[in-house]
């Protein structure tokens, strides 16, 4: 059970990092287009 929770926590962290990178890239694209 602990291993499952640890894996879930790690996956959530990876997911949030990926989501953050995606949001930043979208914002940069919008700024680039707006100029």
MARDOBA-531981 format. One record per residue: x, y, z of N, C-alpha, C in turn. Coordinates in steps of 0.001 Angstrom, whole numbers. Example, Ala and Ser with C-alpha at 12.3 -4.5 7.8 and 13.67 -1.06 7.14 Angstrom:
! MARDOBA-531981
ATOM | n.east | n.north | n.up | ca.east | ca.north | ca.up | c.east | c.north | c.up
ATOM | 13190 | -5690 | 7800 | 12300 | -4500 | 7800 | 13200 | -3300 | 7800 .
ATOM | 12850 | -2250 | 7080 | 13670 | -1060 | 7140 | 12900 | 30 | 7870 .
! end
This chain:
! MARDOBA-531981
ATOM | n.east | n.north | n.up | ca.east | ca.north | ca.up | c.east | c.north | c.up
ATOM | 836 | -1214 | 0 | 0 | 0 | 0 | 872 | 1266 | 0 .
ATOM | 1928 | 1243 | 801 | 2815 | 2409 | 855 | 3504 | 2661 | -481 .
ATOM | 3902 | 1571 | -1154 | 4539 | 1700 | -2466 | 3580 | 2322 | -3474 .
ATOM | 2318 | 1932 | -3388 | 1290 | 2467 | -4284 | 1119 | 3971 | -4055 .
ATOM | 1052 | 4368 | -2782 | 907 | 5789 | -2443 | 2112 | 6592 | -2923 .
ATOM | 3314 | 6025 | -2743 | 4539 | 6703 | -3174 | 4549 | 6885 | -4690 .
ATOM | 4136 | 5842 | -5408 | 4074 | 5906 | -6870 | 3053 | 6951 | -7317 .
ATOM | 1924 | 6992 | -6634 | 869 | 7954 | -6952 | 1376 | 9381 | -6732 .
ATOM | 2085 | 9590 | -5620 | 2635 | 10900 | -5297 | 3641 | 11334 | -6364 .
ATOM | 4505 | 10404 | -6774 | 5521 | 10693 | -7785 | 4859 | 11029 | -9118 .
ATOM | 3851 | 10239 | -9498 | 3147 | 10475 | -10757 | 2432 | 11819 | -10742 .
ATOM | 1860 | 12178 | -9576 | 1167 | 13455 | -9443 | 2162 | 14601 | -9630 .
ATOM | 3356 | 14448 | -9047 | 4396 | 15468 | -9177 | 4807 | 15615 | -10637 .
ATOM | 5037 | 14471 | -11303 | 5412 | 14484 | -12721 | 4305 | 15127 | -13558 .
ATOM | 3050 | 14818 | -13221 | 1899 | 15370 | -13938 | 1847 | 16889 | -13786 .
ATOM | 2058 | 17365 | -12546 | 2022 | 18804 | -12293 | 3153 | 19526 | -13016 .
ATOM | 4342 | 18908 | -13038 | 5482 | 19500 | -13745 | 5178 | 19600 | -15240 .
ATOM | 4630 | 18524 | -15799 | 4281 | 18494 | -17223 | 3218 | 19546 | -17532 .
ATOM | 2225 | 19641 | -16650 | 1152 | 20620 | -16819 | 1715 | 22038 | -16767 .
ATOM | 2619 | 22285 | -15821 | 3257 | 23592 | -15682 | 4026 | 23988 | -16931 .
ATOM | 4796 | 23044 | -17470 | 5575 | 23290 | -18693 | 4638 | 23594 | -19861 .
ATOM | 3536 | 22840 | -19942 | 2556 | 23036 | -21014 | 1934 | 24429 | -20934 .
ATOM | 1521 | 24842 | -19724 | 908 | 26158 | -19522 | 1889 | 27270 | -19893 .
ATOM | 3155 | 27131 | -19455 | 4175 | 28138 | -19754 | 4392 | 28253 | -21262 .
ATOM | 4464 | 27105 | -21943 | 4685 | 27124 | -23394 | 3507 | 27766 | -24122 .
ATOM | 2296 | 27504 | -23654 | 1099 | 28116 | -24253 | 1119 | 29632 | -24041 .
ATOM | 1459 | 30069 | -22828 | 1527 | 31505 | -22535 | 2595 | 32189 | -23388 .
ATOM | 3769 | 31555 | -23510 | 4841 | 32121 | -24334 | 4406 | 32230 | -25791 .
ATOM | 3690 | 31234 | -26275 | 3184 | 31249 | -27652 | 2205 | 32403 | -27844 .
ATOM | 1315 | 32601 | -26878 | 326 | 33689 | -26951 | 1024 | 35048 | -26960 .
ATOM | 2029 | 35204 | -26108 | 2792 | 36459 | -26043 | 3508 | 36706 | -27369 .
ATOM | 4096 | 35651 | -27927 | 4822 | 35748 | -29199 | 3883 | 36156 | -30337 .
ATOM | 2695 | 35574 | -30361 | 1701 | 35889 | -31395 | 1179 | 37328 | -31218 .
ATOM | 1000 | 37752 | -29973 | 444 | 39072 | -29672 | 1368 | 40210 | -30111 .
ATOM | 2659 | 39953 | -30168 | 3612 | 41008 | -30523 | 3530 | 41406 | -31992 .
! end
